[in-house]
Amino acid sequence: MDQKKARLAALAGLIIFSSTIAVLLARQFNLGPVRPAPDFRTFGPADAPVQIYEYTDFACPACRHAAGKLDEMIKVFGPGLRVSFKHYPLLNIHPWSLHAAAYADCAGAQGKFKEYAALLFEGQENWGPAKAEGGEPKEFAEYARKLGLDWPQMLACSNDPETLKTLKLDIAEADLKGVNATPTFFVNGARAVGSGQLLDQAQKFDNLLRKAAKP
C-alpha cells in the first residue's frame, strides 16, 4: 500500500511539474489555445494578413486609448487587418469590469457590441470607480437605453451561464499566455503590451501586406 501511495504521489508530482513547464513554455513562446472570438467581437476578414488579438478591460484608461488607435488602424489598413477582442477584466482594481464585459457581449448579441463598448470606454470614469457596496452602476442600463437595446434581455443574458463561461474562458486563455496587464495584444503571435508597442508592430504592417499581395 505504501508503494502504491508513493507511486501515486510521484505521478501527481510529475503531472504538476509537467503542467508548470507547459504554462512556462506557453508564456515564453506565446503558445496556448486561441479560441475564436464571437463574430460581434471580430472585425476584418478571416484571411487578413495581419491578425490582432487584444485582451482588454473596459475600466482601463490605457485600453480606452488603445481602442482609438485600433479604430484608426482598421480604417488605414482595411481588409488587411483583422482584430479580435478578448476580455481580461482586472477585478482586483476594477470591481465592475466583469459586469461591463458581460453587458458588452450581451449588447453584441443584439448587434451593438462596438457601440456599447465605445460608451463603456467613454464613461469609464463614471462607472469604473464605483464601490461594490453601492450597487451596480446605473450607467450600464443607461447605455443600453441610449442605444435602443432591450435591457431586460441584456440582464437575462448577463446572468446566463454560457455568457459567464465565455468570459471565464477568455480570462483562462489570457492567464495561460501570461497576460498580466491591459491592453495586451498578440499581432500574428507576437506580444505587444500597450499602445506604444502596438504602434511599433504597426510599422511592419505595410511589409506584411505587400508580401501577402504577391502572387
Residue frames as a rotation matrix with the C-alpha (Angstrom) as fourth column:
MET 1
0.570 0.822 0.000 0.00
0.822 -0.570 0.000 0.00
0.000 0.000 -1.000 0.00
ASP 2
0.427 -0.499 -0.754 2.86
0.166 -0.777 0.608 2.36
-0.889 -0.385 -0.249 0.87
GLN 3
-0.650 -0.691 0.317 4.48
0.403 0.040 0.914 1.67
-0.644 0.722 0.253 -2.50
LYS 4
-0.110 0.711 0.695 1.17
0.979 -0.043 0.199 2.39
0.172 0.702 -0.691 -4.26
LYS 5
0.786 0.392 -0.479 0.82
0.519 -0.839 0.164 5.69
-0.338 -0.377 -0.862 -2.37
ALA 6
-0.032 -0.894 -0.446 4.40
0.136 -0.446 0.884 6.56
-0.990 -0.032 0.136 -3.24
ARG 7
-0.659 -0.172 0.732 3.76
0.712 0.173 0.681 5.87
-0.244 0.970 0.008 -6.95
LEU 8
0.351 0.874 0.335 0.61
0.916 -0.395 0.070 7.99
0.193 0.283 -0.939 -6.88
ALA 9
0.662 -0.172 -0.730 2.45
0.288 -0.841 0.459 10.81
-0.692 -0.513 -0.507 -5.14
ALA 10
-0.451 -0.893 0.004 5.24
0.266 -0.129 0.955 10.61
-0.852 0.432 0.296 -7.70
LEU 11
-0.410 0.393 0.823 2.72
0.910 0.111 0.401 10.62
0.066 0.913 -0.403 -10.54
ALA 12
0.693 0.695 -0.189 0.92
0.715 -0.696 0.064 13.64
-0.087 -0.180 -0.980 -9.07
GLY 13
0.285 -0.688 -0.667 4.24
0.130 -0.662 0.738 15.43
-0.950 -0.297 -0.100 -8.73
LEU 14
-0.669 -0.538 0.513 5.09
0.531 0.137 0.836 14.63
-0.520 0.832 0.194 -12.35
ILE 15
0.071 0.794 0.604 1.73
0.978 -0.176 0.115 15.96
0.198 0.582 -0.789 -13.55
ILE 16
0.798 0.207 -0.566 2.18
0.412 -0.873 0.262 19.18
-0.439 -0.442 -0.782 -11.58
PHE 17
-0.136 -0.945 -0.297 5.73
0.150 -0.316 0.937 19.56
-0.979 0.083 0.185 -12.88
SER 18
-0.606 -0.057 0.794 4.64
0.770 0.211 0.603 18.92
-0.202 0.976 -0.084 -16.48
SER 19
0.461 0.860 0.218 1.76
0.882 -0.472 -0.001 21.37
0.102 0.192 -0.976 -16.17
THR 20
0.594 -0.311 -0.742 4.08
0.218 -0.826 0.521 24.03
-0.775 -0.471 -0.422 -14.78
ILE 21
-0.533 -0.837 0.127 6.55
0.290 -0.040 0.956 23.54
-0.795 0.546 0.264 -17.62
ALA 22
-0.279 0.511 0.813 3.72
0.959 0.108 0.261 23.73
0.045 0.853 -0.520 -20.17
VAL 23
0.768 0.594 -0.241 2.49
0.619 -0.785 0.037 27.03
-0.167 -0.177 -0.970 -18.74
LEU 24
0.245 -0.766 -0.594 6.01
0.055 -0.601 0.798 28.49
-0.968 -0.228 -0.105 -18.67
LEU 25
-0.676 -0.471 0.567 6.60
0.545 0.199 0.815 27.46
-0.496 0.859 0.122 -22.28
ALA 26
0.156 0.829 0.537 3.26
0.981 -0.192 0.012 28.90
0.113 0.525 -0.844 -23.31
ARG 27
0.804 0.149 -0.575 4.16
0.335 -0.913 0.232 32.20
-0.491 -0.379 -0.784 -21.69
GLN 28
-0.115 -0.952 -0.285 7.67
0.073 -0.294 0.953 32.33
-0.991 0.089 0.103 -23.18
PHE 29
-0.902 -0.313 0.297 6.68
0.261 0.154 0.953 31.44
-0.344 0.937 -0.057 -26.73
ASN 30
-0.544 0.762 -0.353 3.13
-0.756 -0.627 -0.189 32.87
-0.365 0.164 0.917 -26.80
LEU 31
-0.875 0.248 -0.415 1.68
-0.022 0.837 0.546 29.40
0.483 0.487 -0.728 -27.18
GLY 32
-0.762 0.647 -0.004 -1.61
0.128 0.145 -0.981 28.14
-0.635 -0.748 -0.193 -25.90
PRO 33
-0.291 0.734 0.614 -5.08
0.942 0.332 0.049 27.92
-0.168 0.593 -0.788 -27.37
VAL 34
-0.907 0.179 -0.381 -6.56
-0.215 -0.975 0.055 30.91
-0.362 0.131 0.923 -29.16
ARG 35
-0.330 0.880 0.342 -10.30
0.762 0.462 -0.453 30.42
-0.557 0.111 -0.823 -29.27
PRO 36
-0.581 0.202 0.788 -12.13
0.566 -0.596 0.570 32.39
0.585 0.777 0.232 -31.93
ALA 37
-0.892 0.358 -0.276 -13.81
-0.036 -0.664 -0.747 35.46
-0.451 -0.656 0.605 -30.51
PRO 38
0.023 0.963 0.267 -17.56
0.627 0.194 -0.755 35.77
-0.779 0.185 -0.600 -31.14
ASP 39
-0.118 -0.050 0.992 -18.35
0.972 -0.209 0.105 37.30
0.202 0.977 0.073 -34.52
PHE 40
0.789 0.505 0.350 -19.59
0.444 -0.862 0.244 40.52
0.425 -0.037 -0.904 -32.93
ARG 41
0.762 -0.597 -0.251 -16.16
-0.043 -0.434 0.900 40.97
-0.646 -0.675 -0.357 -31.29
THR 42
-0.169 -0.825 0.540 -14.24
0.592 0.353 0.725 40.39
-0.788 0.442 0.428 -34.51
PHE 43
0.714 0.352 -0.605 -13.59
-0.156 -0.762 -0.629 42.96
-0.682 0.544 -0.489 -37.24
GLY 44
-0.081 -0.727 -0.682 -11.98
-0.936 -0.181 0.303 42.26
-0.343 0.663 -0.665 -40.60
PRO 45
0.550 0.329 -0.768 -11.73
-0.701 0.682 -0.210 39.28
0.454 0.654 0.605 -42.96
ALA 46
0.913 -0.127 0.387 -10.70
-0.171 0.744 0.646 35.87
-0.370 -0.656 0.657 -41.62
ASP 47
0.592 -0.709 0.384 -7.81
0.805 0.546 -0.233 35.64
-0.044 0.447 0.894 -44.09
ALA 48
0.943 -0.259 0.209 -6.35
-0.233 -0.962 -0.143 39.09
0.238 0.086 -0.967 -43.34
PRO 49
0.274 -0.925 -0.262 -2.51
0.251 0.332 -0.909 39.04
0.928 0.183 0.323 -43.36
VAL 50
-0.755 -0.492 0.433 -2.42
-0.247 -0.399 -0.883 40.88
0.608 -0.774 0.180 -40.02
GLN 51
0.235 0.803 -0.548 -4.26
0.342 0.459 0.820 39.18
0.910 -0.380 -0.167 -37.16
ILE 52
-0.674 -0.421 0.608 -4.56
-0.345 -0.548 -0.762 41.07
0.654 -0.723 0.224 -33.87
TYR 53
0.211 0.673 -0.709 -5.94
0.644 0.449 0.619 39.64
0.735 -0.587 -0.339 -30.63
GLU 54
-0.468 -0.317 0.825 -6.46
-0.327 -0.805 -0.495 42.20
0.821 -0.501 0.273 -27.89
TYR 55
-0.126 0.377 -0.918 -7.01
0.872 0.483 0.079 41.34
0.472 -0.791 -0.389 -24.22
THR 56
-0.592 -0.004 0.806 -8.78
0.014 -1.000 0.006 44.34
0.806 0.015 0.592 -22.75
ASP 57
-0.451 0.446 -0.773 -10.56
0.882 0.090 -0.462 45.76
-0.136 -0.891 -0.434 -19.70
PHE 58
0.148 0.612 0.777 -13.31
0.737 -0.592 0.326 48.36
0.659 0.524 -0.539 -20.17
ALA 59
0.946 0.191 -0.262 -12.31
0.323 -0.635 0.702 50.22
-0.032 -0.749 -0.662 -16.97
CYS 60
0.141 -0.987 -0.073 -8.67
0.792 0.068 0.607 50.53
-0.595 -0.143 0.791 -18.08
PRO 61
0.585 0.079 -0.807 -7.66
-0.185 -0.956 -0.227 54.03
-0.789 0.282 -0.545 -19.31
ALA 62
-0.492 -0.835 -0.245 -4.87
-0.505 0.044 0.862 52.59
-0.709 0.548 -0.443 -21.46
CYS 63
-0.582 0.370 0.724 -7.42
0.621 0.777 0.102 50.27
-0.525 0.509 -0.683 -23.10
ARG 64
0.551 0.784 -0.286 -9.62
0.450 -0.568 -0.689 53.26
-0.703 0.251 -0.666 -23.92
HIS 65
0.190 -0.589 -0.785 -6.65
-0.620 -0.692 0.370 54.94
-0.762 0.416 -0.496 -25.61
ALA 66
-0.771 -0.541 0.336 -5.80
-0.146 0.664 0.733 51.73
-0.620 0.516 -0.591 -27.48
ALA 67
-0.017 0.853 0.522 -9.38
0.668 0.398 -0.629 51.39
-0.744 0.338 -0.576 -28.76
GLY 68
0.705 0.237 -0.668 -8.97
-0.202 -0.836 -0.510 54.69
-0.680 0.495 -0.542 -30.61
LYS 69
-0.268 -0.893 -0.362 -5.67
-0.755 -0.039 0.655 53.55
-0.598 0.449 -0.664 -32.13
LEU 70
-0.666 0.062 0.743 -7.21
0.286 0.942 0.177 50.28
-0.689 0.330 -0.645 -33.29
ASP 71
0.466 0.884 0.027 -10.10
0.444 -0.207 -0.872 52.12
-0.765 0.418 -0.489 -34.93
GLU 72
0.438 -0.396 -0.807 -7.56
-0.674 -0.739 -0.003 54.23
-0.595 0.545 -0.591 -36.84
MET 73
-0.638 -0.748 0.184 -5.64
-0.475 0.570 0.671 51.11
-0.607 0.341 -0.718 -37.93
ILE 74
-0.231 0.641 0.731 -8.81
0.557 0.704 -0.441 49.41
-0.798 0.305 -0.520 -39.16
LYS 75
0.756 0.513 -0.406 -9.55
0.027 -0.644 -0.765 52.48
-0.654 0.567 -0.500 -41.30
VAL 76
0.193 -0.786 -0.588 -5.99
-0.841 -0.441 0.314 52.69
-0.506 0.434 -0.746 -42.66
PHE 77
-0.756 -0.646 0.104 -5.30
-0.534 0.701 0.472 49.03
-0.378 0.302 -0.875 -43.36
GLY 78
-0.004 0.874 -0.486 -8.85
-0.998 0.026 0.056 47.99
0.061 0.486 0.872 -44.23
PRO 79
0.856 0.476 -0.204 -9.20
-0.481 0.877 0.027 44.34
0.191 0.075 0.979 -45.25
GLY 80
0.076 -0.908 -0.412 -5.53
-0.207 0.390 -0.897 43.70
0.975 0.153 -0.158 -44.49
LEU 81
-0.810 -0.360 0.463 -6.32
-0.460 -0.099 -0.882 43.71
0.363 -0.928 -0.086 -40.78
ARG 82
0.179 0.851 -0.494 -8.45
0.103 0.483 0.869 41.52
0.978 -0.207 -0.001 -38.53
VAL 83
-0.681 -0.341 0.648 -8.98
-0.538 -0.367 -0.759 42.50
0.497 -0.865 0.067 -34.89
SER 84
0.121 0.678 -0.725 -10.44
0.296 0.672 0.678 40.13
0.947 -0.297 -0.120 -32.30
PHE 85
-0.160 -0.096 0.983 -11.33
-0.758 -0.626 -0.184 41.41
0.633 -0.774 0.027 -28.83
LYS 86
-0.064 0.095 -0.993 -10.88
0.504 0.862 0.050 39.22
0.861 -0.497 -0.103 -25.76
HIS 87
0.685 0.404 0.606 -11.95
-0.295 -0.608 0.737 40.14
0.667 -0.684 -0.297 -22.24
TYR 88
-0.141 -0.694 -0.706 -9.43
0.672 0.456 -0.583 40.34
0.727 -0.557 0.402 -19.40
PRO 89
0.610 0.466 0.640 -11.10
-0.106 -0.753 0.649 42.27
0.785 -0.464 -0.411 -16.55
LEU 90
-0.542 -0.829 -0.139 -8.68
0.165 0.057 -0.985 43.22
0.824 -0.557 0.106 -13.77
LEU 91
0.384 0.909 -0.163 -11.08
0.318 0.036 0.948 42.55
0.867 -0.416 -0.275 -10.94
ASN 92
0.012 -0.429 -0.903 -8.62
0.998 0.056 -0.014 43.33
0.057 -0.901 0.429 -8.16
ILE 93
-0.810 -0.331 -0.484 -8.65
0.388 -0.921 -0.020 47.01
-0.440 -0.204 0.875 -9.18
HIS 94
-0.765 0.596 -0.245 -11.80
-0.613 -0.558 0.559 47.27
0.196 0.578 0.792 -11.35
PRO 95
-0.769 0.399 0.499 -14.71
-0.141 0.656 -0.742 45.62
-0.623 -0.641 -0.448 -9.49
TRP 96
0.258 0.962 -0.090 -17.27
-0.271 -0.018 -0.963 46.21
-0.928 0.272 0.256 -12.27
SER 97
-0.416 -0.514 -0.750 -15.17
-0.831 -0.119 0.543 45.16
-0.368 0.850 -0.377 -15.25
LEU 98
-0.946 0.101 0.308 -16.62
0.171 0.963 0.208 41.66
-0.275 0.249 -0.928 -15.43
HIS 99
-0.007 0.995 -0.104 -20.15
0.484 -0.087 -0.871 43.10
-0.875 -0.056 -0.481 -15.45
ALA 100
0.164 0.010 -0.986 -19.15
-0.598 -0.794 -0.107 45.54
-0.784 0.608 -0.124 -18.18
ALA 101
-0.804 -0.528 -0.273 -17.70
-0.545 0.471 0.694 42.73
-0.238 0.706 -0.667 -20.29
ALA 102
-0.684 0.618 0.387 -20.85
0.540 0.786 -0.302 40.65
-0.490 0.002 -0.871 -19.89
TYR 103
0.276 0.840 -0.467 -23.11
0.222 -0.529 -0.819 43.54
-0.935 0.122 -0.333 -20.85
ALA 104
-0.190 -0.414 -0.890 -20.93
-0.776 -0.492 0.395 44.36
-0.602 0.765 -0.228 -23.86
ASP 105
-0.983 -0.161 0.084 -21.26
-0.090 0.832 0.548 40.78
-0.159 0.531 -0.832 -25.09
CYS 106
-0.339 0.932 0.131 -25.00
0.706 0.343 -0.620 40.88
-0.622 -0.117 -0.774 -24.48
ALA 107
0.263 0.325 -0.908 -25.19
-0.340 -0.850 -0.402 44.13
-0.903 0.415 -0.113 -26.45
GLY 108
-0.665 -0.591 -0.457 -23.25
-0.657 0.171 0.734 42.29
-0.355 0.788 -0.502 -29.13
ALA 109
-0.778 0.451 0.437 -25.91
0.471 0.879 -0.068 39.61
-0.415 0.153 -0.897 -29.20
GLN 110
0.354 0.919 -0.173 -28.31
0.586 -0.362 -0.725 42.43
-0.729 0.155 -0.667 -30.11
GLY 111
0.440 -0.225 0.870 -25.95
0.873 -0.122 -0.473 43.78
0.213 0.967 0.143 -32.77
LYS 112
0.798 -0.083 0.598 -24.40
-0.074 -0.996 -0.039 46.66
0.599 -0.013 -0.801 -30.81
PHE 113
0.584 -0.640 -0.500 -21.15
0.810 0.419 0.410 45.40
-0.053 -0.645 0.763 -29.28
LYS 114
-0.360 -0.842 0.403 -18.91
0.857 -0.469 -0.215 48.11
0.370 0.267 0.890 -30.72
GLU 115
-0.035 0.434 0.900 -21.36
0.013 -0.901 0.434 50.89
0.999 0.027 0.025 -29.87
TYR 116
0.921 0.381 -0.082 -21.84
0.058 0.074 0.996 49.69
0.385 -0.922 0.046 -26.29
ALA 117
0.335 -0.885 -0.323 -18.09
0.942 0.309 0.132 49.18
-0.016 -0.349 0.937 -25.87
ALA 118
-0.362 -0.458 0.812 -17.49
0.544 -0.811 -0.216 52.75
0.757 0.363 0.542 -27.04
LEU 119
0.425 0.602 0.675 -19.89
-0.257 -0.635 0.728 54.07
0.868 -0.483 -0.115 -24.39
LEU 120
0.883 -0.169 -0.437 -18.21
0.460 0.492 0.739 51.96
0.090 -0.854 0.512 -21.69
PHE 121
-0.112 -0.992 0.051 -14.80
0.979 -0.119 -0.168 53.39
0.172 0.031 0.985 -22.60
GLU 122
-0.255 0.065 0.965 -16.15
0.253 -0.959 0.132 56.92
0.933 0.277 0.228 -22.90
GLY 123
0.448 0.578 0.682 -17.82
-0.494 -0.476 0.728 56.80
0.745 -0.663 0.072 -19.49
GLN 124
0.201 -0.378 -0.904 -15.35
0.493 0.836 -0.240 54.61
0.846 -0.398 0.354 -17.61
GLU 125
-0.810 -0.529 0.252 -14.53
0.077 -0.522 -0.849 57.42
0.581 -0.669 0.464 -15.15
ASN 126
-0.213 0.829 0.518 -18.19
-0.869 -0.403 0.287 57.37
0.447 -0.389 0.806 -14.06
TRP 127
0.773 0.625 -0.113 -18.84
-0.527 0.731 0.434 53.65
0.353 -0.276 0.894 -13.58
GLY 128
0.229 -0.763 -0.605 -15.31
0.029 0.626 -0.779 52.25
0.973 0.161 0.166 -13.20
PRO 129
-0.736 -0.632 0.243 -14.51
-0.192 -0.149 -0.970 53.58
0.649 -0.761 -0.012 -9.69
ALA 130
0.191 0.903 0.384 -17.97
-0.724 -0.135 0.676 52.80
0.663 -0.407 0.628 -8.27
LYS 131
-0.649 -0.396 0.650 -17.88
-0.756 0.437 -0.488 50.93
-0.091 -0.808 -0.583 -4.97
ALA 132
-0.796 0.306 -0.522 -19.24
0.037 0.885 0.464 47.39
0.604 0.350 -0.716 -5.00
GLU 133
-0.711 0.522 -0.470 -21.36
0.657 0.256 -0.709 48.02
-0.250 -0.813 -0.525 -1.91
GLY 134
-0.656 0.444 -0.610 -23.14
-0.333 -0.896 -0.295 50.87
-0.678 0.010 0.735 -3.66
GLY 135
0.358 0.793 0.494 -24.89
0.152 0.472 -0.868 48.55
-0.921 0.386 0.048 -6.09
GLU 136
-0.081 -0.393 0.916 -24.44
0.925 0.312 0.216 48.16
-0.370 0.865 0.339 -9.81
PRO 137
-0.774 -0.262 -0.576 -23.59
0.099 -0.949 0.300 51.41
-0.625 0.175 0.761 -11.64
LYS 138
0.231 0.965 -0.123 -26.62
0.103 -0.150 -0.983 52.97
-0.967 0.215 -0.134 -13.33
GLU 139
-0.150 -0.369 -0.917 -24.58
-0.785 -0.519 0.338 53.67
-0.600 0.771 -0.212 -16.46
PHE 140
-0.903 -0.217 0.371 -24.86
0.001 0.863 0.506 50.07
-0.430 0.457 -0.779 -17.70
ALA 141
-0.126 0.947 0.296 -28.65
0.807 0.271 -0.524 50.42
-0.576 0.173 -0.799 -18.09
GLU 142
0.373 0.247 -0.894 -28.37
-0.106 -0.946 -0.306 53.99
-0.922 0.208 -0.326 -19.36
TYR 143
-0.581 -0.665 -0.468 -26.04
-0.575 -0.072 0.815 52.98
-0.576 0.743 -0.340 -22.18
ALA 144
-0.780 0.354 0.516 -28.42
0.511 0.836 0.198 50.21
-0.361 0.418 -0.833 -23.21
ARG 145
0.266 0.944 -0.196 -31.36
0.654 -0.326 -0.683 52.61
-0.708 0.053 -0.704 -23.35
LYS 146
0.091 -0.321 -0.943 -29.29
-0.411 -0.874 0.258 55.16
-0.907 0.364 -0.211 -25.28
LEU 147
-0.825 -0.483 -0.292 -28.62
-0.478 0.322 0.817 52.54
-0.301 0.814 -0.497 -27.96
GLY 148
0.015 0.940 -0.340 -32.21
-0.993 0.054 0.107 51.30
0.119 0.336 0.934 -28.02
LEU 149
-0.705 -0.345 -0.619 -31.28
-0.299 0.937 -0.182 47.88
0.643 0.057 -0.764 -26.63
ASP 150
0.465 0.852 -0.242 -33.62
-0.197 0.366 0.909 45.55
0.863 -0.375 0.338 -24.77
TRP 151
-0.257 -0.647 0.718 -32.36
-0.823 -0.243 -0.514 45.99
0.507 -0.723 -0.469 -21.19
PRO 152
0.432 0.419 0.798 -34.36
-0.791 0.602 0.112 43.14
-0.434 -0.680 0.592 -19.58
GLN 153
0.981 -0.108 -0.160 -32.98
-0.009 0.803 -0.596 40.85
0.193 0.587 0.787 -22.26
MET 154
0.170 -0.977 0.128 -29.46
-0.331 -0.179 -0.926 42.08
0.928 0.115 -0.354 -21.53
LEU 155
-0.015 -0.114 0.993 -29.95
-1.000 -0.022 -0.018 41.41
0.023 -0.993 -0.113 -17.82
ALA 156
0.816 0.380 0.435 -31.04
-0.397 0.916 -0.056 37.85
-0.420 -0.127 0.898 -18.53
CYS 157
0.809 -0.557 -0.187 -28.15
0.044 0.375 -0.926 37.38
0.586 0.741 0.328 -20.94
SER 158
0.057 -0.857 0.513 -25.59
-0.684 -0.408 -0.605 38.71
0.728 -0.316 -0.609 -18.45
ASN 159
-0.014 0.013 1.000 -26.67
-0.926 0.377 -0.018 36.06
-0.378 -0.926 0.007 -15.93
ASP 160
0.873 0.320 -0.368 -26.70
-0.463 0.781 -0.420 33.25
0.153 0.537 0.830 -18.47
PRO 161
0.594 -0.679 0.431 -24.11
-0.026 0.519 0.854 30.58
-0.804 -0.519 0.291 -17.55
GLU 162
0.501 -0.406 0.764 -22.96
0.856 0.358 -0.372 30.49
-0.123 0.841 0.528 -21.20
THR 163
0.777 -0.214 0.592 -22.14
0.014 -0.934 -0.356 34.21
0.629 0.285 -0.723 -21.11
LEU 164
0.720 -0.504 0.478 -20.13
-0.648 -0.239 0.723 33.79
-0.250 -0.830 -0.499 -17.92
LYS 165
0.607 -0.494 0.622 -18.42
0.390 0.868 0.309 30.70
-0.693 0.055 0.719 -19.33
THR 166
0.663 -0.340 0.668 -17.24
0.635 -0.219 -0.741 32.66
0.398 0.915 0.070 -22.37
LEU 167
0.728 -0.381 0.570 -15.77
-0.476 -0.879 0.021 35.37
0.493 -0.287 -0.821 -20.13
LYS 168
0.669 -0.465 0.580 -14.03
-0.445 0.374 0.814 32.85
-0.595 -0.803 0.044 -17.90
LEU 169
0.636 -0.434 0.638 -12.53
0.673 0.716 -0.184 31.09
-0.377 0.547 0.748 -20.91
ASP 170
0.702 -0.394 0.593 -11.14
0.170 -0.716 -0.677 34.40
0.691 0.577 -0.436 -22.17
ILE 171
0.663 -0.431 0.612 -9.56
-0.742 -0.485 0.463 35.02
0.097 -0.761 -0.641 -18.77
ALA 172
0.662 -0.402 0.633 -8.13
-0.023 0.833 0.553 31.49
-0.749 -0.381 0.542 -18.56
GLU 173
0.705 -0.396 0.589 -6.68
0.699 0.246 -0.672 31.79
0.121 0.885 0.450 -22.05
ALA 174
0.670 -0.447 0.593 -5.05
-0.264 -0.890 -0.373 35.11
0.694 0.094 -0.714 -21.16
ASP 175
0.666 -0.416 0.619 -3.58
-0.652 0.078 0.754 33.62
-0.362 -0.906 -0.219 -17.97
LEU 176
0.702 -0.387 0.597 -2.14
0.434 0.898 0.072 30.71
-0.565 0.208 0.799 -19.94
LYS 177
0.553 -0.473 0.686 -0.49
0.671 -0.236 -0.703 33.14
0.494 0.849 0.187 -22.34
GLY 178
-0.267 -0.752 -0.603 1.00
0.964 -0.221 -0.150 35.12
-0.021 -0.621 0.784 -19.47
VAL 179
-0.074 0.315 0.946 -1.12
0.307 -0.896 0.322 38.24
0.949 0.314 -0.030 -19.84
ASN 180
-0.138 0.019 -0.990 -0.74
0.990 0.002 -0.138 40.38
-0.001 -1.000 -0.019 -16.72
ALA 181
-0.609 -0.007 -0.793 -1.53
0.146 -0.984 -0.103 43.88
-0.780 -0.179 0.600 -18.00
THR 182
0.217 0.712 0.668 -4.08
0.919 0.081 -0.386 45.51
-0.329 0.697 -0.637 -20.24
PRO 183
0.817 0.546 -0.185 -4.18
-0.516 0.550 -0.656 46.09
-0.257 0.631 0.732 -23.06
THR 184
-0.320 -0.862 0.392 -2.06
-0.337 0.491 0.804 43.20
-0.886 0.125 -0.447 -24.27
PHE 185
0.589 0.456 -0.667 -2.01
-0.759 0.027 -0.651 42.39
-0.279 0.890 0.361 -27.98
PHE 186
-0.134 -0.615 0.777 -0.83
0.174 0.757 0.629 39.42
-0.976 0.219 0.005 -29.98
VAL 187
0.465 0.185 -0.866 -0.02
-0.714 -0.500 -0.490 40.54
-0.524 0.846 -0.100 -33.53
ASN 188
0.567 -0.184 -0.803 0.44
-0.538 0.655 -0.530 37.48
0.623 0.733 0.272 -35.70
GLY 189
0.670 -0.203 -0.714 1.54
0.496 0.838 0.227 35.77
0.552 -0.506 0.662 -32.50
ALA 190
-0.446 -0.892 0.074 3.98
0.571 -0.347 -0.744 38.49
0.689 -0.290 0.664 -31.35
ARG 191
0.213 0.522 -0.826 3.21
0.975 -0.162 0.150 40.03
-0.055 -0.838 -0.543 -27.97
ALA 192
-0.560 -0.308 0.769 2.75
0.313 -0.938 -0.148 43.80
0.767 0.158 0.622 -27.65
VAL 193
-0.089 0.485 -0.870 1.80
0.994 -0.008 -0.107 45.44
-0.059 -0.874 -0.481 -24.36
GLY 194
0.007 0.189 -0.982 0.18
0.349 -0.921 -0.174 48.87
-0.937 -0.341 -0.072 -24.56
SER 195
0.893 0.448 -0.043 -0.44
0.152 -0.390 -0.908 51.23
-0.423 0.805 -0.417 -27.46
GLY 196
0.382 -0.825 -0.417 3.24
-0.788 -0.527 0.320 52.09
-0.483 0.206 -0.851 -27.83
GLN 197
-0.563 -0.611 0.557 4.31
-0.275 0.774 0.570 48.52
-0.779 0.168 -0.604 -28.56
LEU 198
0.250 0.725 0.642 1.28
0.563 0.430 -0.706 48.05
-0.788 0.538 -0.301 -30.81
LEU 199
0.887 0.049 -0.459 2.30
-0.269 -0.752 -0.601 51.08
-0.375 0.657 -0.654 -32.87
ASP 200
-0.158 -0.987 -0.038 5.83
-0.757 0.096 0.646 49.65
-0.634 0.131 -0.762 -33.09
GLN 201
-0.416 0.087 0.905 4.33
0.325 0.944 0.059 46.48
-0.849 0.319 -0.421 -34.56
ALA 202
0.625 0.781 0.003 2.18
0.314 -0.248 -0.917 48.55
-0.715 0.574 -0.400 -36.94
GLN 203
0.227 -0.626 -0.746 5.33
-0.731 -0.615 0.294 49.83
-0.643 0.479 -0.597 -38.65
LYS 204
-0.778 -0.545 0.313 5.70
-0.264 0.736 0.624 46.32
-0.570 0.403 -0.716 -40.11
PHE 205
0.060 0.921 0.386 2.14
0.106 0.379 -0.919 46.07
-0.993 0.096 -0.075 -41.44
ASP 206
0.512 0.126 -0.850 2.91
-0.737 -0.445 -0.509 47.57
-0.442 0.887 -0.135 -44.86
ASN 207
-0.521 -0.784 -0.338 5.60
-0.853 0.470 0.226 44.94
-0.018 0.406 -0.914 -45.48
LEU 208
-0.701 0.320 0.637 3.26
0.002 0.895 -0.447 42.16
-0.713 -0.312 -0.628 -44.38
LEU 209
0.377 0.918 -0.122 0.52
-0.085 -0.097 -0.992 43.40
-0.922 0.384 0.041 -46.68
ARG 210
0.235 -0.363 -0.902 2.91
-0.954 -0.266 -0.142 43.71
-0.188 0.893 -0.409 -49.63
LYS 211
-0.815 -0.565 0.132 4.14
-0.545 0.823 0.161 40.16
-0.199 0.059 -0.978 -49.10
ALA 212
-0.387 0.756 0.529 0.59
0.162 0.620 -0.768 38.88
-0.908 -0.211 -0.362 -48.88
ALA 213
0.503 0.638 -0.583 -0.29
-0.397 -0.428 -0.812 40.66
-0.767 0.640 0.038 -52.14
LYS 214
-0.399 -0.733 -0.552 2.49
-0.865 0.101 0.491 39.00
-0.304 0.673 -0.674 -54.14
PRO 215
0.567 0.651 -0.504 1.26
-0.792 0.599 -0.118 36.20
0.225 0.466 0.856 -56.45
